[in-house]
Amino acid sequence: QPHGSGWLYLAAMLDLFSRSIVGWAMAPNMPAEPVCTAFQMANTQRQPPVGLVVVHADRGSQYASDAHRTLLARNHLQASMSRKGNCWDNAVMERVWPNNYANHAEATRDAIDDLVGFCNSIRLHSKLGYLPPKVYEQQMAEKQPIPVPEIT
């Protein structure tokens, strides 16, 4: 989003299970660093089990970078990339803020407010039975496995 201080790019990590934004970082340009920072935040928050996570991204240079690939390998995560020209592959992550900000600090505050206060806590998702991610995750955590009766 361009504003008074120039462009500010947002890198975000989305947990597809709950549609929750679990990591993010912002920077005035888009090298691998914000993507790696967003990943590290997500990895710290979720602490996923080894071998069960696939990190999907488009073919942007930041995701194909040595820094990002090394970070995924070091954390034993599987990388996945879109096919060339597959514009719908990352559609669940696309969002644009229509505001004009005076500076990076104002844009950053608004973005974090939106990610934490709206996207994760209020925004309803049809894939989650029209629940916000936070509520969906709480409900899933409270569910107990259905006992299977023994056959005698």
DSSP file with accessible surface (Angstrom, degrees, kcal/mol):
  #  RESIDUE AA STRUCTURE BP1 BP2  ACC     N-H-->O    O-->H-N    N-H-->O    O-->H-N    TCO  KAPPA ALPHA  PHI   PSI    X-CA   Y-CA   Z-CA
    1    1 A Q              0   0   50      0, 0.0     7,-0.7     0, 0.0     2,-0.2   0.000 360.0 360.0 360.0 119.2    0.0    0.0    0.0
    2    2 A P        +     0   0   57      0, 0.0    99,-0.4     0, 0.0     2,-0.3  -0.510 360.0 150.1 -76.3 145.4    1.6    3.3   -1.0
    3    3 A H    >   -     0   0   23      3,-0.4     3,-2.4    -2,-0.2    99,-0.2  -0.867  62.0 -57.9-155.1-168.8    1.4    6.2    1.5
    4    4 A G  T 3  S+     0   0   67     97,-2.3    99,-0.2     1,-0.3    98,-0.1   0.777 133.7  42.5 -54.5 -29.8    3.3    9.3    2.6
    5    5 A S  T 3  S-     0   0   65      1,-0.4    -1,-0.3    96,-0.2     2,-0.2   0.283 119.9-105.0-100.1   9.7    6.4    7.3    3.5
    6    6 A G    <   -     0   0   31     -3,-2.4    -3,-0.4     2,-0.1    -1,-0.4  -0.512  66.3 -14.6  98.0-169.4    6.3    5.1    0.4
    7    7 A W        -     0   0  131     -5,-0.2     2,-0.4    21,-0.2    97,-0.1  -0.348  50.7-166.4 -71.0 148.3    5.3    1.4    0.0
    8    8 A L        -     0   0   20     -7,-0.7     2,-0.3    -2,-0.1    -2,-0.1  -0.977  10.7-154.8-135.4 119.5    5.0   -0.9    3.0
    9    9 A Y  E     -A   27   0A  92     18,-3.4    18,-1.8    -2,-0.4     2,-0.5  -0.764   1.1-150.4 -98.7 143.0    4.7   -4.6    2.3
   10   10 A L  E     -A   26   0A  54     -2,-0.3     2,-0.5    16,-0.2    16,-0.2  -0.946   6.5-167.8-113.3 126.9    3.1   -7.2    4.5
   11   11 A A  E     +A   25   0A   3     14,-3.0    14,-2.0    -2,-0.5     2,-0.3  -0.963  18.9 178.0-108.2 128.4    4.2  -10.8    4.7
   12   12 A A  E     -A   24   0A  18     -2,-0.5     2,-0.5    12,-0.2    12,-0.2  -0.976  25.0-144.6-135.1 149.0    1.7  -13.0    6.6
   13   13 A M  E     -A   23   0A  36     10,-2.9     9,-2.5    -2,-0.3    10,-1.1  -0.956  18.3-161.8-112.7 126.8    1.4  -16.7    7.4
   14   14 A L  E     -A   21   0A  38     -2,-0.5     2,-0.8     7,-0.2     7,-0.2  -0.928  16.0-139.7-112.8 129.5   -2.1  -18.2    7.4
   15   15 A D  E  >> -A   20   0A  41      5,-2.9     4,-2.1    -2,-0.5     5,-0.8  -0.802  14.3-158.4 -83.4 110.4   -3.0  -21.4    9.1
   16   16 A L  T  45S+     0   0   96     -2,-0.8    -1,-0.2     1,-0.2    -2,-0.0   0.777  85.0  64.7 -66.5 -24.5   -5.3  -23.0    6.6
   17   17 A F  T  45S+     0   0  115      1,-0.2    -1,-0.2     3,-0.1    -2,-0.0   0.954 125.0  11.6 -61.1 -48.6   -7.0  -25.2    9.2
   18   18 A S  T  45S-     0   0    0     -3,-0.3    -2,-0.2     2,-0.1    -1,-0.2   0.410  95.4-124.1-112.2   0.5   -8.4  -22.3   11.2
   19   19 A R  T  <5 +     0   0   47     -4,-2.1     2,-0.4     1,-0.2    -3,-0.2   0.762  61.3 149.7  60.0  24.6   -7.9  -19.4    8.7
   20   20 A S  E   < -A   15   0A   7     -5,-0.8    -5,-2.9   113,-0.1     2,-0.7  -0.728  53.0-126.3 -91.7 136.2   -5.9  -17.7   11.5
   21   21 A I  E     +A   14   0A  14     -2,-0.4    -7,-0.2    94,-0.3     3,-0.1  -0.731  35.0 172.5 -78.1 116.8   -3.1  -15.3   10.8
   22   22 A V  E     +     0   0A   8     -9,-2.5     2,-0.3    -2,-0.7    23,-0.3   0.511  58.4  19.9-110.3  -6.6   -0.3  -16.8   12.9
   23   23 A G  E     +A   13   0A   0    -10,-1.1   -10,-2.9    18,-0.1     2,-0.3  -0.970  61.3 165.5-160.2 146.2    2.7  -14.7   11.7
   24   24 A W  E     +A   12   0A  35     -2,-0.3     2,-0.3   -12,-0.2   -12,-0.2  -0.988   7.8 178.3-158.5 157.8    3.4  -11.4   10.1
   25   25 A A  E     -A   11   0A  11    -14,-2.0   -14,-3.0    -2,-0.3     2,-0.3  -0.967  13.6-149.6-157.4 153.1    6.1   -8.8    9.3
   26   26 A M  E     +A   10   0A  40     -2,-0.3   -16,-0.2   -16,-0.2     4,-0.0  -0.957  18.5 164.1-129.4 148.7    6.2   -5.6    7.5
   27   27 A A  E     -A    9   0A   8    -18,-1.8   -18,-3.4    -2,-0.3    -2,-0.0  -0.982  46.5-115.3-157.7 155.6    9.0   -3.8    5.6
   28   28 A P  S    S+     0   0   77      0, 0.0     2,-0.3     0, 0.0   -21,-0.2   0.587 104.9  27.6 -74.2  -8.1    9.4   -1.0    3.0
   29   29 A N  S    S-     0   0   95    -20,-0.1   -20,-0.2     2,-0.0    -2,-0.0  -0.887  83.6-119.0-140.5 175.4   10.7   -3.5    0.5
   30   30 A M        +     0   0   42     -2,-0.3    32,-0.2     3,-0.1     2,-0.0  -0.404  51.1 138.9-123.7  61.2   10.0   -7.2    0.0
   31   31 A P  S  > S-     0   0   58      0, 0.0     4,-0.7     0, 0.0    31,-0.1  -0.162  73.7 -83.1 -79.9-167.4   13.3   -9.2    0.3
   32   32 A A  H  > S+     0   0   17      1,-0.2     4,-2.8     2,-0.1     5,-0.3   0.772 113.1  82.2 -70.3 -23.9   13.3  -12.6    2.1
   33   33 A E  H  > S+     0   0  113      1,-0.2     4,-2.7     2,-0.2     5,-0.2   0.909  91.9  43.3 -56.4 -50.7   13.7  -10.9    5.6
   34   34 A P  H  > S+     0   0    0      0, 0.0     4,-2.6     0, 0.0    -1,-0.2   0.908 114.9  51.4 -64.3 -34.8   10.0  -10.1    6.3
   35   35 A V  H  X S+     0   0    2     -4,-0.7     4,-2.3     2,-0.2    -2,-0.2   0.934 112.2  45.9 -64.5 -43.6    8.9  -13.5    5.0
   36   36 A C  H  X S+     0   0   16     -4,-2.8     4,-2.6     2,-0.2    -1,-0.2   0.897 112.4  51.1 -66.8 -38.0   11.4  -15.2    7.3
   37   37 A T  H  X S+     0   0   51     -4,-2.7     4,-2.2    -5,-0.3    -2,-0.2   0.924 110.3  49.0 -65.3 -43.7   10.3  -13.0   10.2
   38   38 A A  H  X S+     0   0    1     -4,-2.6     4,-2.3    -5,-0.2    -2,-0.2   0.922 112.1  49.4 -61.8 -42.3    6.6  -13.9    9.6
   39   39 A F  H  X S+     0   0    5     -4,-2.3     4,-3.1     1,-0.2     5,-0.2   0.933 109.1  51.4 -62.7 -44.4    7.5  -17.5    9.4
   40   40 A Q  H  X S+     0   0   91     -4,-2.6     4,-2.3     1,-0.2    -1,-0.2   0.900 109.7  50.1 -62.5 -38.4    9.5  -17.4   12.7
   41   41 A M  H  X S+     0   0   65     -4,-2.2     4,-2.5     2,-0.2    -1,-0.2   0.946 113.4  46.1 -62.7 -46.5    6.6  -15.7   14.5
   42   42 A A  H  X S+     0   0    8     -4,-2.3     4,-2.7     1,-0.2     5,-0.4   0.919 112.7  49.6 -62.8 -43.8    4.2  -18.4   13.2
   43   43 A N  H  X S+     0   0   34     -4,-3.1     4,-2.4     1,-0.2    -1,-0.2   0.900 112.0  48.2 -64.9 -38.4    6.6  -21.2   14.1
   44   44 A T  H  < S+     0   0   98     -4,-2.3    -1,-0.2    -5,-0.2    -2,-0.2   0.921 115.1  45.6 -67.6 -43.1    7.1  -19.9   17.6
   45   45 A Q  H  < S+     0   0  106     -4,-2.5    -2,-0.2   -23,-0.3    -1,-0.2   0.919 125.9  28.2 -65.9 -45.1    3.3  -19.5   18.1
   46   46 A R  H  < S-     0   0   83     -4,-2.7    -2,-0.2    -5,-0.2    -3,-0.2   0.758  78.0-160.1 -92.3 -29.6    2.3  -22.8   16.7
   47   47 A Q     <  -     0   0  153     -4,-2.4    -3,-0.1    -5,-0.4    -4,-0.1   0.939  25.9-152.0  43.3  64.4    5.3  -25.0   17.4
   48   48 A P        -     0   0   32      0, 0.0    -1,-0.1     0, 0.0     3,-0.1  -0.267  16.3 -99.9 -69.4 150.1    4.2  -27.5   14.8
   49   49 A P    >   -     0   0   78      0, 0.0     3,-1.6     0, 0.0     4,-0.3  -0.404  49.7 -93.6 -65.5 144.3    5.1  -31.2   15.1
   50   50 A V  T 3  S+     0   0  108      1,-0.2    27,-0.1     2,-0.1    26,-0.1  -0.350 106.7  12.6 -60.7 133.4    8.0  -32.2   12.8
   51   51 A G  T 3  S+     0   0   59     25,-1.2    -1,-0.2     2,-0.1    26,-0.1   0.400 104.7  89.3  84.9  -0.9    6.9  -33.5    9.4
   52   52 A L    <   +     0   0  133     -3,-1.6     2,-0.4     2,-0.0    -2,-0.1   0.420  68.9  81.2-108.4   2.1    3.3  -32.4    9.6
   53   53 A V        -     0   0   44     23,-0.3    25,-2.0    -4,-0.3     2,-0.5  -0.923  51.2-167.4-118.6 134.1    3.4  -28.9    8.1
   54   54 A V  E     -b   78   0B  92     -2,-0.4     2,-0.7    23,-0.2    25,-0.2  -0.973  12.9-151.5-112.9 127.4    3.6  -27.8    4.5
   55   55 A V  E     -b   79   0B  14     23,-3.1    25,-2.3    -2,-0.5     2,-0.4  -0.895  17.3-164.6-101.4 112.0    4.5  -24.2    3.9
   56   56 A H  E     +b   80   0B  69     -2,-0.7     2,-0.3    23,-0.2    25,-0.2  -0.807  18.0 152.5-103.3 139.3    2.9  -23.1    0.6
   57   57 A A  E     -b   81   0B   8     23,-2.0    25,-1.4    -2,-0.4     2,-0.0  -0.942  41.7-100.2-150.4 169.7    3.8  -19.9   -1.2
   58   58 A D        -     0   0   64     -2,-0.3    26,-0.1    23,-0.2    22,-0.1  -0.130  52.2 -88.3 -81.2-169.7    3.8  -18.5   -4.7
   59   59 A R  S    S+     0   0  148     24,-0.1     5,-0.1    22,-0.1    -1,-0.1   0.123  73.2 145.0 -93.3  25.3    7.0  -18.3   -6.8
   60   60 A G    >>  -     0   0   19      1,-0.1     4,-1.6     3,-0.1     3,-0.9  -0.248  61.4-116.8 -61.7 149.7    8.2  -15.0   -5.5
   61   61 A S  H 3> S+     0   0   94      1,-0.3     4,-0.8     2,-0.2    -1,-0.1   0.830 113.2  60.3 -61.1 -29.7   11.9  -14.5   -5.1
   62   62 A Q  H 34 S+     0   0   25      1,-0.2     6,-0.3   -32,-0.2    -1,-0.3   0.869 108.2  43.9 -66.9 -33.2   11.6  -14.1   -1.4
   63   63 A Y  H <4 S+     0   0   44     -3,-0.9    -1,-0.2     1,-0.2    -2,-0.2   0.773 115.6  47.5 -81.0 -27.1   10.1  -17.6   -1.0
   64   64 A A  H  < S+     0   0   41     -4,-1.6    -1,-0.2     4,-0.1    -2,-0.2   0.493  90.7 117.1 -88.4  -3.4   12.6  -19.2   -3.4
   65   65 A S  S  X S-     0   0   28     -4,-0.8     4,-2.5    -5,-0.2     5,-0.2  -0.166  76.7-119.7 -65.9 155.5   15.5  -17.5   -1.6
   66   66 A D  H  > S+     0   0  112      1,-0.2     4,-2.8     2,-0.2     5,-0.3   0.896 113.5  57.1 -59.3 -39.0   18.3  -19.4    0.1
   67   67 A A  H  > S+     0   0   55      2,-0.2     4,-2.0     1,-0.2    -1,-0.2   0.933 111.3  40.6 -61.5 -46.0   17.3  -17.7    3.4
   68   68 A H  H  > S+     0   0    6     -6,-0.3     4,-2.3     2,-0.2     5,-0.2   0.937 116.6  48.1 -70.2 -45.0   13.7  -18.9    3.3
   69   69 A R  H  X S+     0   0  136     -4,-2.5     4,-2.5     1,-0.2    -2,-0.2   0.908 112.5  49.7 -63.3 -38.9   14.5  -22.4    2.0
   70   70 A T  H  X S+     0   0   81     -4,-2.8     4,-2.9    -5,-0.2    -1,-0.2   0.910 109.0  52.4 -65.3 -41.8   17.2  -22.8    4.7
   71   71 A L  H  X S+     0   0    5     -4,-2.0     4,-1.3    -5,-0.3    -2,-0.2   0.926 111.5  46.1 -60.7 -43.7   14.8  -21.7    7.4
   72   72 A L  H  <>S+     0   0    3     -4,-2.3     5,-2.5     1,-0.2     3,-0.3   0.938 114.0  48.0 -65.2 -45.0   12.2  -24.3    6.3
   73   73 A A  H ><5S+     0   0   66     -4,-2.5     3,-1.7     1,-0.2    -2,-0.2   0.915 108.4  54.1 -62.5 -42.8   14.8  -27.0    6.1
   74   74 A R  H 3<5S+     0   0  156     -4,-2.9    -1,-0.2     1,-0.3    -2,-0.2   0.815 112.5  44.7 -61.7 -29.7   16.2  -26.2    9.5
   75   75 A N  T 3<5S-     0   0   48     -4,-1.3    -1,-0.3    -3,-0.3    -2,-0.2   0.281 114.2-118.3 -98.5   9.6   12.7  -26.5   11.0
   76   76 A H  T < 5 +     0   0  124     -3,-1.7   -25,-1.2     1,-0.2     2,-0.4   0.878  62.8 148.1  58.1  43.3   12.0  -29.8    9.0
   77   77 A L      < -     0   0   16     -5,-2.5     2,-0.4   -27,-0.1    -1,-0.2  -0.878  48.5-120.8-111.0 144.9    9.1  -28.2    7.1
   78   78 A Q  E     -b   54   0B 125    -25,-2.0   -23,-3.1    -2,-0.4     2,-0.3  -0.689  23.5-142.3 -85.2 128.5    8.0  -29.1    3.6
   79   79 A A  E     -b   55   0B  48     -2,-0.4     2,-0.4   -25,-0.2   -23,-0.2  -0.679  18.3-175.4 -89.3 144.2    8.0  -26.3    1.0
   80   80 A S  E     -b   56   0B  43    -25,-2.3   -23,-2.0    -2,-0.3     2,-0.3  -0.998   1.8-169.4-138.7 136.2    5.3  -26.1   -1.6
   81   81 A M  E     -b   57   0B  70     -2,-0.4   -23,-0.2   -25,-0.2   -22,-0.1  -0.953  25.3-105.9-128.5 150.9    5.1  -23.7   -4.5
   82   82 A S        -     0   0    6    -25,-1.4     2,-0.2    -2,-0.3     3,-0.1  -0.201  39.5-102.1 -62.6 157.9    2.4  -22.8   -7.0
   83   83 A R    >   -     0   0  174      1,-0.1     3,-1.9     2,-0.0   -24,-0.1  -0.482  55.3 -81.6 -72.5 154.8    2.6  -23.8  -10.6
   84   84 A K  T 3  S+     0   0  192      1,-0.3    -1,-0.1    -2,-0.2     3,-0.1  -0.364 116.6  10.9 -59.4 129.9    3.7  -21.1  -12.9
   85   85 A G  T 3  S+     0   0   77      1,-0.2     2,-1.4    -3,-0.1    -1,-0.3   0.559  83.7 138.9  79.2   9.4    0.7  -18.9  -13.8
   86   86 A N    X   +     0   0   37     -3,-1.9     3,-0.9     1,-0.2     4,-0.3  -0.646  22.2 173.0 -88.9  88.9   -1.6  -20.3  -11.2
   87   87 A C  T 3   +     0   0   97     -2,-1.4     3,-0.3     1,-0.2    -1,-0.2   0.685  70.0  55.1 -74.7 -17.2   -3.3  -17.1  -10.0
   88   88 A W  T >  S+     0   0  202      1,-0.2     3,-1.6    -3,-0.1     4,-0.3   0.610  81.2  90.0 -91.2 -10.0   -5.9  -18.7   -7.7
   89   89 A D  T <  S+     0   0   61     -3,-0.9     3,-0.2     1,-0.3    -1,-0.2   0.813  97.2  31.9 -60.6 -34.7   -3.5  -20.8   -5.6
   90   90 A N  T >> S+     0   0   27     -3,-0.3     3,-2.1    -4,-0.3     4,-0.5   0.159  80.7 120.4-109.2  21.0   -2.9  -18.1   -3.0
   91   91 A A  G X4  +     0   0   49     -3,-1.6     3,-0.9     1,-0.3    -1,-0.2   0.784  64.9  66.9 -59.7 -28.3   -6.4  -16.5   -3.1
   92   92 A V  G 34 S+     0   0   79     -4,-0.3    -1,-0.3    -3,-0.2    -2,-0.1   0.733 105.2  44.8 -66.7 -16.2   -7.1  -17.2    0.6
   93   93 A M  G <4 S+     0   0   63     -3,-2.1     2,-0.3   -79,-0.0    -1,-0.2   0.524  83.9 113.5-103.2  -7.6   -4.3  -14.7    1.5
   94   94 A E    <<  +     0   0  139     -3,-0.9     2,-0.3    -4,-0.5    -3,-0.0  -0.503  33.6 143.6 -75.4 128.6   -5.1  -11.8   -0.9
   95   95 A R        -     0   0  119     -2,-0.3     2,-0.4     2,-0.0    -3,-0.0  -0.946  28.5-158.4-159.5 143.9   -6.3   -8.6    0.8
   96   96 A V        -     0   0  114     -2,-0.3    -2,-0.0   -95,-0.0     0, 0.0  -0.985  14.8-139.4-128.7 132.0   -5.8   -4.9    0.1
   97   97 A W        -     0   0   36     -2,-0.4    -2,-0.0     1,-0.1    14,-0.0  -0.807  11.2-157.4 -86.5 124.0   -6.2   -2.1    2.6
   98   98 A P        +     0   0  105      0, 0.0     2,-0.1     0, 0.0    -1,-0.1   0.388  55.0 109.5 -84.8   6.8   -7.9    0.8    0.8
   99   99 A N        -     0   0   72      8,-0.0     2,-0.6     1,-0.0    -2,-0.1  -0.464  64.4-134.2 -85.2 156.1   -6.7    3.5    3.2
  100  100 A N        -     0   0  141     -2,-0.1     2,-0.3   -97,-0.0   -97,-0.1  -0.946  28.5-157.9-105.5 118.0   -4.1    6.2    2.5
  101  101 A Y        -     0   0   15     -2,-0.6   -97,-2.3   -99,-0.4   -96,-0.2  -0.714  20.8-140.3-100.0 150.6   -1.7    6.4    5.5
  102  102 A A  S    S-     0   0   63     -2,-0.3     2,-0.3   -99,-0.2    -1,-0.1   0.826  80.9 -13.9 -74.6 -32.2    0.5    9.3    6.5
  103  103 A N  S  > S-     0   0   63    -99,-0.2     4,-1.9   -98,-0.1     5,-0.2  -0.946  75.4 -86.9-160.2 176.2    3.5    7.1    7.4
  104  104 A H  H  > S+     0   0   51     -2,-0.3     4,-2.9     1,-0.2     5,-0.2   0.865 119.8  56.9 -62.9 -38.5    4.7    3.5    8.0
  105  105 A A  H  > S+     0   0   52      2,-0.2     4,-2.5     1,-0.2    -1,-0.2   0.924 108.2  46.7 -61.9 -43.6    3.8    3.7   11.7
  106  106 A E  H  > S+     0   0   71      2,-0.2     4,-2.2     1,-0.2    -1,-0.2   0.930 114.4  47.1 -65.0 -43.3    0.2    4.5   11.0
  107  107 A A  H  X S+     0   0    7     -4,-1.9     4,-2.6     2,-0.2    -2,-0.2   0.908 112.0  51.0 -64.6 -40.6   -0.1    1.7    8.4
  108  108 A T  H  X S+     0   0   42     -4,-2.9     4,-2.7     2,-0.2     5,-0.3   0.936 109.8  49.3 -63.5 -46.6    1.6   -0.8   10.7
  109  109 A R  H  X S+     0   0  162     -4,-2.5     4,-2.5     1,-0.2    -1,-0.2   0.930 113.7  46.3 -58.1 -45.3   -0.8    0.0   13.6
  110  110 A D  H  X S+     0   0   48     -4,-2.2     4,-2.4     2,-0.2    -1,-0.2   0.913 112.1  50.6 -66.1 -41.2   -3.8   -0.4   11.3
  111  111 A A  H  X S+     0   0    5     -4,-2.6     4,-3.0     2,-0.2    -2,-0.2   0.940 112.8  45.0 -63.7 -46.3   -2.5   -3.6    9.7
  112  112 A I  H  X>S+     0   0   64     -4,-2.7     4,-2.9     1,-0.2     5,-0.6   0.921 112.5  52.4 -65.4 -41.0   -1.8   -5.3   13.1
  113  113 A D  I  X>S+     0   0  115     -4,-2.5     4,-1.8    -5,-0.3     5,-0.8   0.916 112.8  45.2 -57.6 -44.4   -5.2   -4.1   14.4
  114  114 A D  I  X>S+     0   0   24     -4,-2.4     5,-3.2     3,-0.2     4,-1.1   0.931 115.6  46.0 -67.0 -45.2   -6.8   -5.6   11.4
  115  115 A L  I  <>S+     0   0    7     -4,-3.0     5,-1.5     3,-0.2   -94,-0.3   0.948 127.5  25.0 -64.2 -50.1   -4.9   -8.9   11.6
  116  116 A V  I  <5S+     0   0   65     -4,-2.9     5,-0.3    -5,-0.2    -3,-0.2   0.926 129.7  38.7 -83.0 -48.0   -5.3   -9.5   15.3
  117  117 A G  I  <<S+     0   0   33     -4,-1.8    -3,-0.2    -5,-0.6    -2,-0.1   0.796 133.1  14.3 -79.5 -28.8   -8.5   -7.6   16.1
  118  118 A F  I  XXS+     0   0   74     -4,-1.1     5,-2.8    -5,-0.8     4,-2.7   0.820 123.7  45.4-110.6 -61.6  -10.6   -8.4   13.0
  119  119 A C  I  4<S+     0   0   13     -5,-3.2    -3,-0.2     1,-0.2    -4,-0.2   0.879 125.0  30.9 -57.2 -44.3   -9.2  -11.2   10.9
  120  120 A N  T  4<S+     0   0   21     -5,-1.5    14,-2.4    -6,-0.3    -1,-0.2   0.735 132.3  29.5 -87.5 -23.3   -8.5  -13.6   13.8
  121  121 A S  T  45S+     0   0   41     -5,-0.3    -2,-0.2    12,-0.2    -3,-0.2   0.727 131.1  14.3-111.9 -26.4  -11.2  -12.5   16.2
  122  122 A I  T  <5S+     0   0  103     -4,-2.7    -3,-0.2     9,-0.1    -4,-0.1   0.742  87.4 103.1-122.1 -41.6  -14.3  -11.2   14.3
  123  123 A R      < -     0   0  108     -5,-2.8     2,-0.3     1,-0.1     8,-0.0  -0.250  63.4-137.2 -58.9 127.1  -14.2  -12.1   10.6
  124  124 A L        -     0   0  102      8,-0.2     2,-0.5     6,-0.1    -1,-0.1  -0.656  14.3-156.8 -87.1 141.2  -16.5  -15.0    9.8
  125  125 A H  B > > -C  131   0C  22      6,-1.2     5,-2.2    -2,-0.3     3,-1.4  -0.974  16.2-150.3-122.4 126.6  -15.4  -17.7    7.5
  126  126 A S  G > 5S+     0   0   72     -2,-0.5     3,-1.6     1,-0.3    -1,-0.1   0.863 100.6  59.8 -61.1 -35.0  -17.7  -20.0    5.5
  127  127 A K  G 3 5S+     0   0  154      1,-0.3    -1,-0.3     2,-0.1  -108,-0.0   0.655 105.7  49.6 -67.7 -14.8  -15.1  -22.7    5.7
  128  128 A L  G < 5S-     0   0    7     -3,-1.4    -1,-0.3     3,-0.2    -2,-0.2   0.063 128.6 -93.1-110.1  21.4  -15.3  -22.6    9.5
  129  129 A G  T < 5S-     0   0   58     -3,-1.6    -3,-0.2     1,-0.2    -2,-0.1   0.848  81.1 -58.9  69.9  32.9  -19.1  -22.8    9.7
  130  130 A Y  S   <S+     0   0  159     -5,-2.2    -1,-0.2     1,-0.2    -4,-0.2   0.864 106.3 130.2  59.7  42.0  -19.3  -19.0    9.8
  131  131 A L  B     -C  125   0C  43     -6,-0.8    -6,-1.2    -3,-0.1    -1,-0.2  -0.872  62.9-109.8-115.1 153.7  -17.1  -18.7   12.9
  132  132 A P     >  -     0   0   15      0, 0.0     4,-2.6     0, 0.0     3,-0.3  -0.493  36.3-108.7 -75.7 154.6  -14.1  -16.5   13.4
  133  133 A P  H  > S+     0   0    0      0, 0.0     4,-2.9     0, 0.0     5,-0.2   0.879 116.4  54.3 -52.1 -43.8  -10.8  -18.3   13.6
  134  134 A K  H  > S+     0   0  112    -14,-2.4     4,-2.0     1,-0.2     5,-0.1   0.927 112.2  43.3 -60.1 -44.4  -10.3  -17.7   17.3
  135  135 A V  H  > S+     0   0   47     -3,-0.3     4,-2.7   -15,-0.2     5,-0.2   0.921 113.3  52.3 -67.7 -42.8  -13.7  -19.2   18.2
  136  136 A Y  H  X S+     0   0   43     -4,-2.6     4,-2.6     1,-0.2    -2,-0.2   0.930 109.7  48.6 -59.4 -46.2  -13.2  -22.1   15.8
  137  137 A E  H  X S+     0   0   48     -4,-2.9     4,-2.2    -5,-0.2    -1,-0.2   0.899 111.1  50.6 -62.5 -40.2   -9.8  -23.0   17.3
  138  138 A Q  H  X S+     0   0  101     -4,-2.0     4,-1.7    -5,-0.2    -2,-0.2   0.927 111.3  48.1 -63.1 -43.5  -11.3  -22.9   20.8
  139  139 A Q  H  X S+     0   0   83     -4,-2.7     4,-1.2     1,-0.2    -2,-0.2   0.909 111.8  49.3 -64.3 -41.0  -14.1  -25.2   19.8
  140  140 A M  H  < S+     0   0   53     -4,-2.6     3,-0.2     1,-0.2    -1,-0.2   0.892 109.9  51.8 -66.2 -36.6  -11.7  -27.6   18.1
  141  141 A A  H  < S+     0   0   82     -4,-2.2    -1,-0.2     1,-0.2    -2,-0.2   0.835 110.3  49.5 -68.3 -31.3   -9.5  -27.7   21.3
  142  142 A E  H  < S+     0   0  141     -4,-1.7    -1,-0.2    -5,-0.2    -2,-0.2   0.710  87.7 103.6 -81.3 -20.5  -12.5  -28.4   23.5
  143  143 A K     <  -     0   0  139     -4,-1.2     3,-0.0    -3,-0.2    -3,-0.0  -0.393  59.9-151.5 -67.6 135.5  -13.8  -31.3   21.3
  144  144 A Q        -     0   0  154     -2,-0.1    -2,-0.1     1,-0.1    -1,-0.0  -0.801  29.9 -95.7-101.0 147.6  -13.1  -34.7   22.7
  145  145 A P        -     0   0  109      0, 0.0    -1,-0.1     0, 0.0     3,-0.0  -0.330  43.2-108.8 -60.0 143.6  -12.7  -37.7   20.4
  146  146 A I        -     0   0  152      1,-0.1     2,-0.1    -3,-0.0    -3,-0.0  -0.643  37.7-118.9 -74.8 122.8  -15.9  -39.7   20.0
  147  147 A P        -     0   0  113      0, 0.0    -1,-0.1     0, 0.0    -3,-0.0  -0.406  19.2-136.4 -66.5 139.2  -15.4  -43.0   21.8
  148  148 A V        -     0   0  129     -2,-0.1     2,-0.0     1,-0.0     0, 0.0  -0.854  23.6-121.6 -95.4 121.8  -15.7  -46.0   19.7
  149  149 A P        -     0   0  110      0, 0.0     2,-0.2     0, 0.0    -1,-0.0  -0.363  26.4-114.8 -64.9 143.8  -17.7  -48.7   21.3
  150  150 A E        -     0   0  175      1,-0.0     2,-0.6    -2,-0.0     0, 0.0  -0.567  21.9-130.7 -76.7 141.7  -16.0  -52.1   21.9
  151  151 A I              0   0  169     -2,-0.2    -1,-0.0     0, 0.0     0, 0.0  -0.833 360.0 360.0 -93.4 123.3  -17.3  -55.0   20.0
  152  152 A T              0   0  175     -2,-0.6     0, 0.0     0, 0.0     0, 0.0  -0.694 360.0 360.0-110.4 360.0  -17.9  -58.0   22.3
